[in-house]
């Protein structure tokens, strides 16, 4: 009989990963199989990353857990300094007021690169299609992607297509990955927020999540809620041109909304965050929809907003640069970072009281992006 071949040199050189007796801290251990909340951008998803993916894949580029990995390819800077990001999109429905899964897929990855301090350049696009999906709908999605890429000044340069059997998908899923060139001298990240930083928000919150939810549930309001889906690289470039290294951290508050994003920055940097709820820009129709459904706008997803942590002496210039851009006309100064209550997000309510806003276990609205 032929003996079983031995592991090759490459396999033998890899660290042994034995998950036979794998265990992890709560709450992950409470869920022996995948639940929807793992994909919601909340505490449960963070536990999955921290206790499963990160130990298995650990390397210096991954450990920052930013919106994009910062890569040094060698050679003279800045040519060898790149950012790389990837994202998958499973939004339901595929078409919603203000966008489609196609432009969402482009803008989402462009924004992840932009808030990492990079100039987005190239994207990949991979499609997982269900047998029976109408070609006319696919053509509309592809057209939306092409228009979004042109508007963001990026090129889709590679991709892939797979088809699954009827009933084994949900029409169309898209994965995009992106590469961008890091700006010389700009170093931003969630761990770089500092006490005293002004916290700026580029516009209204909750628009995307409530646009998708209203379409999904057939809700009608006096004014139609439209997604804020947009590429933010131009807006972010304007802020960096105005104040440069005074920007310490940037994030786009997508899944889990503004509250989850601010909690993640507080946890990564160790700062406390004081937020004034009265300053949060919320469209009346979005506020009404959230009240009707029992949702808090601070946890609702956005797809065209960014939050900035800026040195206090540069806050007014940064805010002026935001408001001068068409995507930042409703920008607001919503709070500050503090050395008090480390790693906690504390909001001052309209009644003058303070409340701690925690990161949620999962997500209020699944399948939003």
N, C-alpha and C positions, 0 to 999 in steps of 0.2 A: 504494500500500500504506500501511496505517496504521503510523506509526512506533511503536516500542516505548515505552511510557510511561516517563518519568523517575521516579526515586525521589522520594517525597514529602518534604515538609519535615521530618516527624518522623524518617523513616529517615535523611535526610541529616544530622540533628543527632546521631545516635547514633555512638559511637566505632566505627571500622572494626575488625572482628575477622577477621583473615586466618589461618585454620588450615591453609593449603595447605602451609606449610613448618613446621608445628608440631612441636616436639620438647620433651622434658622429661627431667629427671634420672632416673636409675635409682631404684627398680626399675620405675617405670611404663612406661618405654620397652621393657622386656622383654616386655610383654604387649600386642600390637597389637590384641587384641580383648578384650571383657569376659570375665572369669572370675569364678567364685563368690566368690573372696576379696575382690573389690572391694566387696561388700556386707556384709563381715564385721566392720566396726568396728575393723579393725586398720591396720597400716602401709600396706597397699596402698590401702585406702579413703581414708586420709588423704592419700596422694599424689594420688589422683584429685581430691579437693577442692582441694588446694593448687595443683595445676598445670593443672587444666582448669576446674572450676566457679568458683573464686574469681577468677581473672583475668577470666573472661567476665562475671561478675555483680558485680564489686567495688563495695561501698558501705560507709559507716561502720557500718550496722547489722549487716551480714554479717561484717565482718572479725573480730569477737570470736570467732566460731565457737563460741558457747555452745549450751546446749540449747534456748534460745529467743532470738529477736531482741528487743532492748529498744528500744522506739519512743517517741519524744517527739512527740505530736500537737499540741503547743502548748496554750495556755490555762493556767489555774492548776493547779499541781501539787497533789495527785497525779492529778487527773482525766485529764490528758493523757498520763500515763506508762503504757504498756502493754507487755506481753510477748506475743509471738506465736510459735507453734511448729507444726510439722507432722511427721507420721510416717506411714509405710506399713507394713502388716502382711501378711506372706506365710507365716505359721507353718504348718508341716505336722507333725502333723495339726491340723485345725481345732478339735477338742475334745481336751482333755488333762486329767489329774488336777489339779484346782484351778483350772481356767479354760477359756476358749474364746477364739477369735480376737476375739470381740466385746468382752468385758471387757478383754482385753489392749489393744485399740485405744483404748478410753477411758482406761484407767489409764496407758498409756504416754505419751500426750500430756499428761494432767493432771500427771504426774510431771515431765515436761520443763519445764512452766511453774513448778511448785512449787520445783524446785531452782534456778530463776533468780530466786527471791525474789518471785514473783508469787502472787496469789490467783486460781486458775483460775476462769473464769466461763462461757465459751461454747465449744462445739465445733462443727465441721462433721463430716460423715460421708459419705464417698463409697465406693460399692461397685462392684467390677468382678467380675461374675458370669459363670460359664461356662454356656453352654447345656446344659440337662439337670440343673443343680444342684437337688437336692430342696428344694421350698418349706418343708418341715417343718424342715430343717436351717437354712435362712435365718431362719425364725421364731425358732428357738432362739437363734441368734446375736444377732438384734435384741433379743430379750428380755434376754439377758445384758448387752448394751450399755445398755439402759434402766435395769437394776438398778444397774450400775456407775456410770452418770451420776448417779443419784439418791443413791447412797452417797457420791459425791465432791462432791455439791452443785454440779453443773454442768448446763447445759442444752445439748442438741444442737439447734441452731437452723437449720441449713441442710445441704444435702447433694446428692448426685448418684448416679445409677445407670447403669452401662453393662453391656452383655452382649456377650461375645465368643463366637465359634463353638465348638462342641464340639471338644475337643482342643486349643484354643488358650489355655487357662487352667488353673487348678488348683482349680476349684470356686468359691472366694471369696477375693478380696483386698480389703482395706479401707484407705483413707486417712483419717486424721483430722487436722484442724488445730484449734488452740486459741488463745484470747485470754484473758489474765488481767490484772488490775490490779496494778501494782507496789506493794509496800509502801513507805510513806514512810520515808526514812532508811536503808533496807536496800540495800546495794550488794554483791552477791556475784558471783563469776565465777572461772573457772579461773586467770586471770592474777593474782588477788589473794591467793593462798596466800602465806604469809610464813614465813621461818625461825622455828622455835619453835612453830608451830601444832601443837596436838594433832590427831590424825586419829582420828575416831570412825566406826564402822560400825554401822548400825542393827540388824543381825541376821545370820543365817546366810547363807552364800554358796552358789551353785551349785544352789539348789532348782529354779528354773524350767528351766534348761537340761537338767538330768538328768531332770526330770519329762517333758519333751517327748521326750527321747531314749529313755527307757525305754518310753514308749508307742509310739514310732515303731519301735523294734527288738524289741518284745515281750518286754522283760526283766522278770523278776519277782524281787522281793526280799521278805524277811520283813515289812518295813514299806513300804507304798506311798509313793513319793516324790511329793509334791504341789508344784505351782508356788506360788511366793510372790506371784503376781500380785495387786497391791493398789494403791490410790491413796494417795499419801504426803502429800497436802497437809495433812491434819490433824496428822500426826506432825511435819512440818516447821514448821507453824505453832506447835506447842507448844515446839519448840526455839527458834525466833525470839522467842517471847514470853518465854522464860526468860533468854536471853542476848543477844538483839538483834544489835547491830553487832559483837559478838565473833565471829560466824560470818563467815568470809572467803570460803569457797568451799563449794559443795555440788554433787554430781553423783549421778545414779542409774546404777550400774554394770550396764548392760544388755549389748549385744553386746560380746564381748571380755572381759567380766567385770571384776572388781575391778582386775586387773593393768593392763588397757588404760586404764581410767579414771584410775588413779593416774599412769600414764605420761603421759597427756594433760595432767593438771594440772601435773605436774613440768615438762613441756616448755613449757607456756604461761606459767608463773610463773617458771621458772628455779630453783626450789628443788630440793634433793635430798629424797628420802623414805626414811626408815628405817622398815621394817615388821617386826613380830615375828610370824613365822608361827605360833608357839605360841598366840597370842592370837586367831587367826582362828576364828570360830565356824563349824563345818561339821557338819551332821547326820551321824551314823554311816552311815546308809544312802546318803547322797550321797557321802561319802568312799569307801565300798565300791564304789559304782557307778563312780566316777571311776577307782579303782584297777583295776577289772575292765577298763575300756575304755582304760586308759592315758592318762587325761586329768588335767590339773591343775586343781583347783577354782578357783584364782584367775583362770583364763581362762574359766570357765563363766558363761553369762548369768544375770542376775537381773532380776526385774520387780517387786520390791516392797521394794527396799533402797535406802538412800542413804548416801553417805559425806560427812562434814563435816570441814572444816578450821577449827578453833576456836582463838582466842587461849588460851594455856596457863592463864591465871588463871581462865578461864570453863569449862574442860574438865569439871570435876566436876559443875557445875550443868547443863551441856548433857547429860552422860551420864545424870544423874538424870532429866531431862525426857524423854529417849528411853525409859528403862526404865519410866517411869510410864505410857507409852502402850502400848496392846495390840499395836501393830506393832513396838515397840522393846524388848520384854522381854529379848531376848538381845543387846542392844547391847553393843559392846566398844570399848575404847580400844586401837587396833591399832598405833599408831606415832606418828611426829612428822615434821614438815618440818624440814629442816636446810640450813644454808649450805654444808655439805660435799657432795661429789660432785653438783654442780648438774645438774638435769634427769635424774637417774638414780633409779630405784626399786631399793633394796637391801633384801633380806629377810634377817633373821637366822633360821636354820633351827633345828629342834629339837636338832640336834647341836652348836649353838653356832657354826657357820660362817656366813659371809655369802655371798649370791649375788645377782647382778644379775638382775632380772626384766625382760626387754625387752618391748616391745609386739610382738605377733605380726604376721606378714605378713597373714594373713587371720583366719579363725575356725575353732576346733576343730569346732564344730557349726553347719552352715548351716541356714537356714530355722527359726530359733528364735523369731523375733518378726516 
